[in-house]
C-alpha cells in the first residue's frame, strides 16, 4: 500500500524569520507536510501580521497566506532564557529558517556553531540581502533592492522610461523562498545519507540573477548588455500583450516557427507564415515593429 502521509511528514521546521523570504521557505515545506513552528517577537509578533490589507480577523491577508500550516509561539531571542528555549527546540528540529542580517543570530548565541552543536544533522536556511560572506554581507535589503542588484528591475519597463518593479517588489522574496526550500530539501537528503547538517546560504539577489535566462551568459561571451524593450521579449516575436478590437488584452507567445504558422492559421491569415519578413524567428525579430503592429 502507498503511504498516505505527506512527503515531509515527520520533518520539523523552526521558522525564526520575519516578513517574507525565509518564512515563505518554511510555508512551502509546511504545505508538503512538515511541522512548522513560527517563532515571533513577544508583544508585537511578526510585522507581516500588519502589512497589507487587513482581514476581518484583524490580521493582514498577507499574514494569513504565509502563516498557514504553522504553529506560533513567542520567544525573545535577545534574552538568554529565550535563547535556551530555541536551543531546546532545535534539539528535535530538522530545519531552521532565518533571514536576519548576518551576525545577528551569532550575537544572540544562536548561530550555526551553537545550533549545529545541539543537533549535528541540522539544516539551517539563511536568507539575507547579500549572503553570509563577502563585502556586502552586513548591508540590509528587501525585495526591491534585490531586483535592482540582480538586474530584473533594469530589464523591466520601456527603454525611454525608468526601470519598474516586475509585477510586485516581493518577487525576489518569493524566489528566494522557493530556492531556500529547494536548498533545504537537498541538504535534508545529504543529512539522511551522512548524518551531517549543512547551511543553505542564500543572498536575496541570487535567485533573481538565476532567472534572467541567458542574459549573463550572453554578456560573458559577447559583452552585450541586455536593455529594456517593454513588454516584449528579446528572443522571440510575437511574444507580447496585444489589444483586441473589443478593448481587451490577449497574451501571445510564439517561440518558434511552427507556432507562428499555427498562429497565422488561427488568425485566418495563413499567408503571413510565408512572408519572408515573418517566416523565421530571426526575420520576425528584425521586423519586430511590423510583427507587433
Backbone bond lengths (Angstrom), bond angles and torsions (degrees), N, CA, C in turn:
res aa  C-N    CA-C-N  psi(-1)  N-CA   C-N-CA  omega(-1)  CA-C   N-CA-C  phi
1 X - - - 1.468 - - 1.526 110.69 -
2 X 1.313 116.09 144.97 1.456 119.70 177.19 1.527 109.90 -74.51
3 X 1.306 115.29 150.88 1.459 121.68 179.88 1.527 108.69 -79.36
4 X 1.345 119.10 118.46 1.468 120.57 -176.71 1.524 113.85 -77.29
5 X 1.314 117.49 -7.47 1.460 119.35 -177.05 1.529 111.25 -72.25
6 X 1.330 116.75 150.84 1.481 119.08 175.12 1.522 110.68 -59.42
7 X 1.329 116.49 158.45 1.466 121.90 -174.22 1.523 112.56 -58.68
8 X 1.345 117.77 -35.00 1.464 120.33 -175.98 1.527 112.74 -104.07
9 X 1.328 117.01 19.44 1.465 120.10 175.17 1.524 109.29 -58.82
10 X 1.320 116.82 133.25 1.457 121.12 -178.75 1.509 113.65 95.90
11 X 1.339 117.31 -10.64 1.466 121.67 177.17 1.525 108.79 -90.45
12 X 1.307 116.61 130.67 1.461 122.08 -179.67 1.524 109.90 -109.79
13 X 1.331 115.97 130.05 1.466 122.56 -177.11 1.525 108.75 -120.93
14 X 1.311 115.67 131.40 1.460 121.85 175.99 1.526 107.97 -106.41
15 X 1.327 116.41 112.82 1.465 122.37 -177.07 1.529 108.78 -97.05
16 X 1.339 115.97 99.92 1.462 121.38 179.14 1.522 112.40 -92.86
17 X 1.320 117.47 2.20 1.457 122.40 -166.05 1.527 111.92 -87.05
18 X 1.340 114.52 171.07 1.454 121.56 176.07 1.527 109.20 -127.11
19 X 1.333 114.34 164.32 1.460 121.22 -179.97 1.510 111.74 57.60
20 X 1.375 119.86 -106.66 1.450 115.91 -156.12 1.529 117.46 -131.90
21 X 1.332 118.78 -56.57 1.468 119.36 -165.81 1.534 112.77 -58.81
22 X 1.325 117.46 -61.92 1.463 119.71 -179.75 1.530 112.34 -67.58
23 X 1.351 119.57 -36.32 1.466 118.19 173.84 1.526 113.34 -59.54
24 X 1.337 118.09 -35.46 1.466 120.11 176.49 1.525 109.91 -63.62
25 X 1.320 117.07 -40.88 1.467 120.96 175.24 1.522 110.17 -54.46
26 X 1.330 116.67 -48.91 1.468 120.79 -179.54 1.528 111.09 -65.56
27 X 1.331 116.89 -38.61 1.464 120.53 178.55 1.520 110.95 -60.57
28 X 1.324 117.00 -44.07 1.463 120.58 -179.80 1.522 111.20 -62.55
29 X 1.323 117.13 -42.14 1.454 119.82 178.48 1.531 110.14 -64.23
30 X 1.339 116.10 -37.28 1.457 120.06 177.42 1.514 112.67 -65.39
31 X 1.314 117.38 -33.55 1.457 120.72 -179.86 1.526 112.14 -65.44
32 X 1.320 116.53 -20.52 1.461 120.16 178.09 1.522 112.24 -106.42
33 X 1.340 115.82 21.16 1.463 119.78 168.26 1.503 117.13 107.02
34 X 1.339 118.91 -6.43 1.465 119.57 179.35 1.530 109.99 -68.98
35 X 1.317 116.06 147.47 1.464 120.96 171.82 1.530 107.32 -82.96
36 X 1.328 116.93 122.29 1.460 121.46 -177.43 1.524 109.45 -115.38
37 X 1.307 116.10 123.49 1.458 121.91 176.49 1.521 107.82 -106.99
38 X 1.318 116.28 114.46 1.460 122.96 -178.69 1.524 109.12 -90.03
39 X 1.330 116.38 123.60 1.465 121.77 -179.37 1.526 108.04 -103.20
40 X 1.342 116.05 122.42 1.461 120.71 -177.82 1.523 111.56 -121.13
41 X 1.313 114.05 160.58 1.458 120.66 179.38 1.529 109.97 -71.50
42 X 1.321 118.43 130.90 1.468 120.55 179.91 1.528 111.55 -59.22
43 X 1.311 115.01 140.78 1.461 120.43 175.02 1.502 115.26 89.71
44 X 1.310 118.11 -39.94 1.471 121.03 -175.75 1.526 113.73 -119.33
45 X 1.311 117.66 -26.71 1.454 120.09 -178.30 1.516 112.61 72.06
46 X 1.305 115.77 -171.11 1.461 122.14 179.83 1.529 109.34 -71.51
47 X 1.327 117.03 139.13 1.467 121.13 178.80 1.522 112.43 -61.95
48 X 1.331 117.62 -21.90 1.459 119.91 179.52 1.528 111.32 -64.83
49 X 1.314 117.37 -22.30 1.468 120.97 176.37 1.538 111.36 -58.41
50 X 1.332 116.66 -25.59 1.469 120.86 -173.83 1.532 112.91 -114.52
51 X 1.321 117.33 4.45 1.472 120.45 -176.44 1.523 110.18 -95.62
52 X 1.321 116.41 130.31 1.459 119.96 179.64 1.516 112.27 91.20
53 X 1.309 116.20 -167.25 1.461 122.45 -176.32 1.527 110.54 -71.56
54 X 1.315 115.86 142.80 1.466 121.43 -176.66 1.517 110.79 -90.01
55 X 1.307 116.95 131.52 1.459 123.20 176.43 1.527 109.71 -83.57
56 X 1.341 118.09 164.55 1.467 120.64 178.83 1.530 113.28 -57.23
57 X 1.317 117.65 -22.40 1.462 120.72 179.01 1.520 112.53 -71.03
58 X 1.340 116.77 -16.58 1.460 121.41 -176.20 1.512 113.12 102.96
59 X 1.320 116.87 -22.78 1.467 120.93 175.34 1.528 109.17 -87.83
60 X 1.319 116.56 163.99 1.464 119.26 178.29 1.529 109.91 -76.62
61 X 1.321 115.09 151.96 1.467 119.18 174.89 1.527 110.19 -59.37
62 X 1.326 115.53 -35.43 1.465 120.31 -179.68 1.525 110.19 -60.30
63 X 1.323 115.82 -43.89 1.460 119.91 177.81 1.524 110.77 -61.86
64 X 1.322 116.74 -42.66 1.465 119.71 -178.17 1.527 111.35 -63.41
65 X 1.339 115.99 -32.79 1.469 119.46 177.71 1.525 111.09 -69.25
66 X 1.334 117.24 -49.51 1.463 120.51 -171.16 1.523 114.12 -88.44
67 X 1.341 118.04 -11.12 1.474 120.14 179.20 1.516 112.13 -99.80
68 X 1.323 116.85 0.90 1.465 117.99 -178.42 1.525 110.53 -65.14
69 X 1.316 114.58 151.05 1.473 122.46 -179.02 1.534 113.04 66.00
70 X 1.340 117.21 18.87 1.466 119.49 -179.30 1.527 110.98 -119.02
71 X 1.319 114.75 145.97 1.456 121.31 170.48 1.532 107.83 -96.65
72 X 1.324 117.90 135.96 1.461 120.36 -175.93 1.524 111.84 -109.81
73 X 1.324 114.34 136.83 1.457 121.20 170.03 1.526 107.30 -133.14
74 X 1.333 116.47 161.39 1.466 119.90 172.69 1.520 108.51 -110.17
75 X 1.316 114.76 145.05 1.466 120.18 -179.09 1.523 108.43 -159.69
76 X 1.295 116.50 130.98 1.459 121.85 177.49 1.523 108.95 -85.63
77 X 1.339 115.88 102.59 1.455 120.25 -176.30 1.527 112.40 -71.02
78 X 1.322 117.24 -13.08 1.471 120.89 179.36 1.527 111.95 -85.18
79 X 1.296 115.73 -13.40 1.461 121.06 -175.99 1.532 110.35 -97.38
80 X 1.328 118.98 137.43 1.474 120.74 -179.90 1.528 113.30 -55.18
81 X 1.321 117.67 -37.07 1.464 119.28 178.40 1.522 110.89 -66.22
82 X 1.331 115.74 -40.50 1.460 118.87 176.71 1.511 111.74 -64.77
83 X 1.304 117.68 -40.46 1.464 121.69 177.56 1.527 111.19 -61.62
84 X 1.327 115.87 -39.67 1.465 119.68 178.30 1.524 110.71 -64.68
85 X 1.348 116.03 -37.70 1.460 119.83 178.27 1.525 110.69 -63.54
86 X 1.320 117.05 -43.79 1.470 120.31 179.65 1.525 110.27 -61.64
87 X 1.310 117.43 -42.37 1.470 119.48 179.50 1.526 110.95 -63.34
88 X 1.332 117.81 -34.79 1.470 119.81 176.41 1.525 110.67 -66.45
89 X 1.337 116.71 -39.79 1.460 119.79 177.85 1.528 111.61 -66.91
90 X 1.319 116.27 -37.38 1.465 121.03 -179.94 1.528 111.12 -63.48
91 X 1.315 117.19 -28.21 1.468 120.70 -178.73 1.520 112.19 -57.90
92 X 1.337 117.86 -26.32 1.466 120.64 179.55 1.537 112.32 -117.50
93 X 1.330 117.04 11.09 1.469 120.86 -179.19 1.519 110.73 -94.63
94 X 1.317 115.69 153.36 1.458 121.33 175.22 1.529 112.04 -100.62
95 X 1.347 115.57 -33.47 1.464 121.15 -176.48 1.532 109.52 -134.29
96 X 1.313 116.22 137.61 1.461 122.59 168.31 1.524 107.25 -117.67
97 X 1.332 117.32 130.63 1.461 121.77 177.25 1.523 108.74 -116.23
98 X 1.340 116.19 132.24 1.473 119.95 179.61 1.523 109.89 -149.52
99 X 1.336 116.13 152.87 1.463 119.33 176.27 1.530 111.52 -140.00
100 X 1.334 115.82 39.40 1.462 120.35 172.24 1.526 110.11 -74.82
101 X 1.319 115.08 163.37 1.451 118.97 174.74 1.533 108.89 -63.09
102 X 1.348 118.71 137.94 1.472 120.80 -178.11 1.527 111.94 -50.33
103 X 1.328 114.63 135.36 1.454 121.43 -179.71 1.517 113.71 97.64
104 X 1.341 117.14 -18.03 1.466 120.19 -177.42 1.528 111.35 -65.62
105 X 1.310 117.63 -51.35 1.462 119.57 179.86 1.524 111.26 -64.61
106 X 1.312 116.97 -32.24 1.468 119.64 177.11 1.529 110.06 -63.04
107 X 1.331 117.12 -39.28 1.465 119.86 177.81 1.520 111.73 -65.28
108 X 1.321 115.81 -26.50 1.459 120.35 179.92 1.537 111.99 -95.48
109 X 1.333 116.13 12.71 1.475 120.70 179.00 1.531 112.21 61.62
110 X 1.325 114.91 32.64 1.463 120.40 -179.75 1.529 111.32 -129.05
111 X 1.333 116.02 25.96 1.460 120.48 178.55 1.516 111.74 -76.71
112 X 1.323 115.00 -177.24 1.461 120.80 -178.23 1.519 111.94 -59.65
113 X 1.313 117.54 -41.14 1.463 119.84 -178.27 1.522 111.14 -60.12
114 X 1.328 116.81 -43.39 1.472 119.93 -178.53 1.525 111.72 -72.88
115 X 1.329 117.68 -43.71 1.459 119.85 -175.06 1.527 112.31 -74.47
116 X 1.321 117.81 -37.04 1.464 119.38 178.45 1.526 111.28 -70.38
117 X 1.327 116.74 -24.57 1.464 119.26 174.58 1.521 110.50 -68.21
118 X 1.334 117.16 -31.88 1.468 121.74 177.18 1.518 110.50 -74.19
119 X 1.359 116.58 -42.41 1.470 121.57 -179.49 1.522 108.88 -138.60
120 X 1.324 117.69 98.48 1.479 121.11 -175.51 1.529 114.38 -61.12
121 X 1.326 117.75 -24.59 1.468 120.33 -179.17 1.522 112.49 -89.69
122 X 1.313 118.19 7.79 1.461 122.19 -175.99 1.528 111.74 -63.58
123 X 1.330 115.49 141.78 1.469 122.64 169.98 1.519 106.93 -106.43
124 X 1.323 117.14 126.14 1.469 121.82 -178.25 1.521 109.18 -118.61
125 X 1.331 116.07 112.02 1.460 121.79 177.93 1.524 107.87 -91.24
126 X 1.335 116.27 117.79 1.459 121.85 -176.04 1.529 108.46 -120.21
127 X 1.320 116.42 107.12 1.459 121.92 179.64 1.529 108.30 -109.10
128 X 1.310 115.92 123.46 1.465 121.26 178.67 1.519 108.15 -139.19
129 X 1.316 116.87 175.43 1.462 119.59 -175.94 1.520 112.08 -60.62
130 X 1.357 116.75 -45.86 1.462 120.57 -172.90 1.525 113.36 -129.96
131 X 1.326 118.21 16.14 1.454 120.36 177.58 1.521 112.31 91.36
132 X 1.320 115.20 169.32 1.466 121.85 -174.88 1.521 113.08 -79.00
133 X 1.319 117.88 -16.93 1.468 121.35 -179.06 1.525 109.49 -129.22
134 X 1.323 116.14 169.97 1.457 120.40 176.46 1.517 112.55 102.21
135 X 1.331 116.54 170.12 1.469 120.79 -172.50 1.522 114.19 -67.96
136 X 1.331 118.11 -20.22 1.467 120.04 -178.37 1.519 112.55 -105.16
137 X 1.308 118.23 10.20 1.471 121.07 -173.09 1.515 113.31 -55.96
138 X 1.334 118.46 -32.48 1.459 121.18 -175.08 1.521 112.98 -84.97
139 X 1.321 117.78 -6.68 1.463 120.41 -176.35 1.528 110.55 -81.82
140 X 1.334 116.80 140.98 1.465 119.99 176.63 1.524 110.52 -82.62
141 X 1.307 116.33 172.94 1.456 119.18 177.19 1.514 111.99 178.95
142 X 1.331 115.41 146.74 1.455 121.79 175.36 1.527 109.23 -114.40
143 X 1.337 115.60 -175.71 1.446 120.70 -175.40 1.516 114.19 -56.74
144 X 1.339 117.06 -39.94 1.458 119.86 -179.98 1.530 111.15 -61.27
145 X 1.335 116.55 -39.68 1.465 120.71 178.51 1.525 110.03 -65.72
146 X 1.333 116.29 -42.94 1.461 119.88 179.79 1.521 111.75 -63.49
147 X 1.338 117.39 -37.57 1.466 120.39 178.34 1.523 110.70 -65.13
148 X 1.332 116.26 -33.96 1.464 119.73 178.43 1.523 110.73 -73.27
149 X 1.321 117.27 -47.32 1.462 121.31 -178.25 1.528 111.12 -66.53
150 X 1.316 116.65 -39.08 1.460 120.85 -178.56 1.518 113.80 -76.94
151 X 1.331 118.21 -12.79 1.458 120.76 176.39 1.511 115.53 100.36
152 X 1.326 117.85 -9.09 1.461 119.73 -176.13 1.526 111.95 -66.93
153 X 1.330 116.75 -40.76 1.461 119.42 179.81 1.532 110.64 -66.18
154 X 1.322 116.71 -39.07 1.467 120.47 -179.63 1.522 111.41 -59.99
155 X 1.331 116.23 -34.11 1.450 121.02 -176.64 1.522 112.98 -87.15
156 X 1.330 117.60 -6.68 1.461 121.30 -173.90 1.524 110.97 -100.48
157 X 1.318 115.99 125.27 1.453 120.88 -179.68 1.521 111.63 118.31
158 X 1.320 115.25 -164.98 1.462 121.62 -176.52 1.525 111.00 -107.31
159 X 1.311 117.97 150.90 1.474 120.41 -172.75 1.522 114.26 -62.40
160 X 1.346 117.64 -25.44 1.463 120.35 -178.65 1.533 112.84 -97.70
161 X 1.338 115.43 12.77 1.468 120.14 -179.07 1.528 109.38 -132.79
162 X 1.351 116.99 165.74 1.469 119.52 -179.90 1.524 111.77 -65.92
163 X 1.338 117.63 157.86 1.466 120.55 173.43 1.523 110.58 -59.99
164 X 1.323 116.59 152.02 1.465 121.17 179.99 1.525 109.28 -127.19
165 X 1.336 115.15 161.66 1.463 119.61 173.53 1.519 108.57 -75.70
166 X 1.315 118.43 132.12 1.469 121.08 -177.28 1.524 111.76 -75.71
167 X 1.315 116.51 94.16 1.462 120.55 177.51 1.504 112.97 83.68
168 X 1.316 117.07 -66.13 1.454 123.21 178.87 1.527 108.30 -150.20
169 X 1.327 118.40 144.62 1.468 119.97 -179.95 1.524 114.01 -63.88
170 X 1.338 117.02 -12.10 1.467 119.35 -176.58 1.525 113.69 -90.97
171 X 1.341 117.60 2.46 1.472 119.19 177.69 1.536 111.46 -51.97
172 X 1.350 119.84 -46.25 1.473 119.11 178.74 1.533 113.31 -61.37
173 X 1.325 117.67 -33.19 1.465 120.09 178.02 1.528 110.51 -64.68
174 X 1.318 115.90 -44.45 1.464 119.05 179.50 1.523 111.64 -67.98
175 X 1.334 116.50 -39.68 1.464 118.75 175.44 1.524 110.90 -59.22
176 X 1.338 116.52 -45.20 1.463 119.94 -179.73 1.521 110.53 -64.01
177 X 1.340 117.58 -36.31 1.455 119.80 176.82 1.514 112.18 -62.85
178 X 1.336 116.34 -42.16 1.472 120.20 178.38 1.527 110.83 -65.89
179 X 1.335 116.93 -47.74 1.464 120.52 179.61 1.530 110.22 -62.97
180 X 1.339 116.77 -37.54 1.462 119.78 177.52 1.512 112.08 -63.71
181 X 1.339 116.66 -38.91 1.464 120.54 178.33 1.526 110.97 -65.97
182 X 1.338 116.49 -41.28 1.469 119.91 176.30 1.531 109.86 -61.56
183 X 1.329 116.09 -44.86 1.463 119.65 177.89 1.508 112.22 -60.02
184 X 1.335 116.77 -40.13 1.466 120.45 178.75 1.526 111.14 -62.73
185 X 1.331 116.70 -42.19 1.467 120.02 -179.60 1.526 111.42 -65.53
186 X 1.332 116.11 -41.72 1.467 119.60 177.76 1.522 110.47 -62.87
187 X 1.332 116.79 -43.63 1.461 120.69 -179.40 1.513 111.68 -68.59
188 X 1.332 117.43 -33.75 1.470 120.20 175.52 1.526 110.70 -64.07
189 X 1.320 115.68 -40.71 1.472 119.72 177.54 1.527 110.52 -62.11
190 X 1.340 115.95 -42.11 1.460 120.62 176.91 1.529 110.65 -61.58
191 X 1.321 116.49 -42.11 1.468 120.17 179.94 1.524 111.40 -65.18
192 X 1.326 116.77 -37.17 1.470 120.36 176.98 1.522 110.98 -60.43
193 X 1.329 116.26 -41.27 1.463 120.89 -176.41 1.519 112.84 -76.96
194 X 1.330 116.98 -37.00 1.467 120.34 -169.41 1.526 114.48 -115.41
195 X 1.342 116.50 -18.91 1.461 120.01 -174.89 1.517 113.34 81.40
196 X 1.330 117.17 -0.41 1.468 121.04 -177.86 1.521 110.62 -103.44
197 X 1.312 115.61 133.35 1.454 120.89 177.37 1.519 111.83 -81.04
198 X 1.335 115.65 174.97 1.462 121.35 -179.62 1.520 110.10 -147.73
199 X 1.333 114.64 157.87 1.464 121.50 171.18 1.522 108.23 -98.72
200 X 1.326 116.70 128.67 1.458 122.37 171.80 1.525 106.03 -97.83
201 X 1.325 116.86 103.61 1.464 123.58 -174.63 1.524 108.91 -100.62
202 X 1.331 117.26 114.14 1.458 121.13 -172.18 1.520 110.22 -131.77
203 X 1.325 115.86 119.99 1.457 121.30 171.01 1.515 109.48 -81.16
204 X 1.309 117.21 139.89 1.458 121.63 -174.67 1.531 112.18 -59.05
205 X 1.323 117.29 -29.65 1.466 121.15 -177.38 1.534 111.98 -81.91
206 X 1.334 118.11 -18.61 1.467 120.64 -172.07 1.525 113.71 -64.34
207 X 1.347 120.27 -45.63 1.466 118.34 176.43 1.520 112.57 -62.68
208 X 1.341 116.88 -31.06 1.467 120.38 176.77 1.526 109.51 -60.81
209 X 1.314 116.05 -47.51 1.459 121.09 179.94 1.526 110.57 -61.03
210 X 1.328 116.50 -36.51 1.461 120.89 -175.93 1.531 112.75 -69.44
211 X 1.337 117.77 -26.19 1.466 119.13 -175.58 1.529 112.86 -96.65
212 X 1.318 118.32 14.63 1.467 121.04 179.61 1.527 111.83 -87.73
213 X 1.316 117.04 33.35 1.472 125.54 -177.47 1.525 111.77 38.80
214 X 1.333 120.50 -116.00 1.467 120.09 -173.03 1.528 113.12 -101.98
215 X 1.342 118.53 13.44 1.470 120.70 -173.62 1.526 112.21 -60.29
216 X 1.321 116.97 -43.03 1.465 120.42 -177.99 1.526 110.09 -70.25
217 X 1.344 116.83 -43.27 1.463 120.55 -179.77 1.531 111.21 -62.87
218 X 1.336 116.23 -41.30 1.466 119.94 179.34 1.523 110.45 -64.62
219 X 1.328 117.04 -42.46 1.464 119.45 178.14 1.527 110.83 -62.87
220 X 1.338 116.89 -42.66 1.458 120.47 -179.69 1.519 112.48 -62.53
221 X 1.316 115.82 -35.81 1.469 119.49 -176.34 1.513 112.95 -87.17
222 X 1.336 117.40 -33.15 1.469 119.28 -170.89 1.527 113.56 -123.59
223 X 1.334 117.33 -15.81 1.465 120.00 -175.90 1.508 113.92 82.54
224 X 1.323 117.23 1.33 1.461 120.51 -178.79 1.521 110.65 -75.72
225 X 1.317 116.82 127.89 1.470 122.90 176.08 1.524 108.44 -96.67
226 X 1.310 116.64 122.52 1.461 118.91 179.06 1.526 109.90 -70.29
227 X 1.307 115.87 141.33 1.466 121.28 -178.39 1.528 110.55 -118.15
228 X 1.322 115.24 168.37 1.457 120.71 178.89 1.531 110.36 -69.23
229 X 1.333 115.96 137.63 1.467 120.22 177.20 1.526 110.37 -133.12
230 X 1.323 116.72 26.86 1.456 119.28 178.75 1.514 112.24 77.44
231 X 1.334 116.56 -140.80 1.464 120.31 -175.34 1.520 113.15 -89.85
232 X 1.320 117.45 1.03 1.460 120.19 177.09 1.519 111.57 -81.84
233 X 1.323 115.47 -173.68 1.459 120.34 176.95 1.521 109.34 -130.29
234 X 1.307 116.59 151.75 1.458 120.86 -172.58 1.514 113.62 -69.82
235 X 1.317 117.33 -29.98 1.466 119.49 -166.70 1.518 115.25 -102.22
236 X 1.332 118.01 -3.45 1.460 118.56 -177.22 1.526 110.51 -153.43
237 X 1.333 115.42 154.06 1.463 122.55 174.78 1.530 108.21 -155.68
238 X 1.323 117.99 139.61 1.462 128.77 -1.36 1.535 111.26 -74.99
239 X 1.294 114.06 133.22 1.470 120.53 -179.71 1.527 105.63 -152.95
240 X 1.345 115.11 80.55 1.456 119.17 -168.22 1.527 109.69 -163.18
241 X 1.338 115.66 -175.08 1.463 122.33 173.11 1.520 108.16 -107.92
242 X 1.329 116.11 131.58 1.457 120.52 -173.27 1.535 109.91 -127.23
243 X 1.315 114.29 137.40 1.463 119.64 -179.03 1.520 109.93 -84.34
244 X 1.323 115.98 130.18 1.458 120.85 -178.73 1.532 110.63 -88.83
245 X 1.317 115.38 172.09 1.456 119.72 -176.88 1.529 112.90 -63.19
246 X 1.330 117.20 -28.97 1.461 120.40 -179.45 1.532 112.54 -87.13
247 X 1.354 116.52 10.55 1.458 120.03 175.56 1.515 115.04 85.98
248 X 1.311 118.07 2.52 1.456 121.63 178.20 1.534 109.22 -94.11
249 X 1.334 115.64 169.67 1.466 121.06 -177.10 1.524 109.99 -112.74
250 X 1.325 115.47 143.68 1.454 121.18 178.11 1.526 108.90 -129.97
251 X 1.326 116.03 139.08 1.469 121.48 177.25 1.520 109.01 -97.10
252 X 1.327 115.84 127.95 1.465 121.80 178.76 1.519 108.09 -124.97
253 X 1.334 116.19 131.88 1.468 121.19 179.59 1.523 108.82 -133.84
254 X 1.329 116.39 105.27 1.470 122.57 176.41 1.521 108.18 -112.20
255 X 1.296 117.20 113.27 1.459 120.07 -176.85 1.520 113.54 -108.48
256 X 1.334 117.83 1.77 1.465 119.02 173.67 1.525 109.39 -154.35
257 X 1.306 115.36 174.46 1.465 120.00 -173.69 1.526 112.42 -70.85
258 X 1.334 117.42 -32.32 1.466 119.53 178.16 1.529 110.37 -62.86
259 X 1.333 115.86 -41.73 1.460 119.24 178.57 1.526 111.11 -62.79
260 X 1.323 116.22 -40.44 1.469 118.63 -179.08 1.523 110.54 -65.65
261 X 1.308 116.51 -38.87 1.459 119.40 178.40 1.526 110.70 -61.76
262 X 1.345 116.94 -42.53 1.466 120.41 177.83 1.531 110.82 -66.65
263 X 1.340 116.19 -37.18 1.461 119.36 178.13 1.526 110.13 -63.32
264 X 1.308 116.40 -44.32 1.468 119.90 179.47 1.527 111.06 -59.64
265 X 1.321 116.17 -39.62 1.467 120.09 177.73 1.524 110.73 -65.61
266 X 1.346 115.42 -42.12 1.470 119.53 -179.76 1.527 111.33 -64.68
267 X 1.337 116.66 -31.85 1.455 121.03 178.98 1.536 112.13 -79.02
268 X 1.320 115.59 -6.60 1.459 118.95 -177.34 1.515 112.68 76.92
269 X 1.331 116.39 20.12 1.474 120.70 -179.92 1.534 109.29 -131.89
270 X 1.329 117.69 64.45 1.473 120.95 -175.26 1.522 113.31 -61.02
271 X 1.343 118.13 -22.46 1.462 120.45 -178.83 1.523 112.60 -66.38
272 X 1.337 117.49 -19.74 1.462 120.31 178.56 1.520 111.58 -59.11
273 X 1.341 117.16 -34.18 1.462 121.29 -176.39 1.523 112.23 -68.63
274 X 1.323 117.91 -19.84 1.469 120.56 179.54 1.523 112.38 -102.27
275 X 1.311 117.79 -1.33 1.465 121.54 175.59 1.526 107.92 -68.06
276 X 1.337 119.64 123.04 1.471 121.11 -176.23 1.529 113.35 -59.40
277 X 1.323 117.89 -21.29 1.464 120.51 177.36 1.522 111.77 -78.85
278 X 1.334 116.71 -12.72 1.466 121.02 -173.14 1.524 113.68 -128.85
279 X 1.312 117.99 -4.94 1.466 120.18 -168.64 1.522 113.99 -75.44
280 X 1.343 117.94 -19.86 1.462 120.55 179.04 1.529 109.76 -128.30
281 X 1.328 115.60 159.21 1.465 120.17 179.25 1.517 110.99 -58.55
282 X 1.338 116.80 -44.10 1.458 120.57 -179.61 1.538 111.03 -60.90
283 X 1.327 115.48 -42.13 1.463 119.12 -179.92 1.526 110.75 -65.94
284 X 1.310 116.77 -41.31 1.470 119.56 -179.63 1.526 111.22 -65.60
285 X 1.333 117.35 -35.85 1.458 119.97 176.90 1.523 111.20 -66.94
286 X 1.331 117.14 -36.81 1.468 120.53 177.98 1.526 111.61 -69.14
287 X 1.328 115.76 -23.70 1.469 120.76 179.70 1.538 109.80 -118.80
288 X 1.310 115.75 43.22 1.464 120.90 -176.12 1.541 111.81 -56.26
289 X 1.332 116.99 -43.04 1.464 120.01 -178.55 1.525 110.83 -60.98
290 X 1.324 117.30 -39.35 1.461 121.17 177.80 1.519 110.46 -64.64
291 X 1.327 116.69 -43.43 1.459 121.55 -178.88 1.524 110.50 -63.01
292 X 1.324 116.92 -44.03 1.462 120.63 -174.63 1.520 113.38 -81.05
293 X 1.325 116.93 -10.55 1.467 119.56 -177.13 1.536 110.58 -70.61
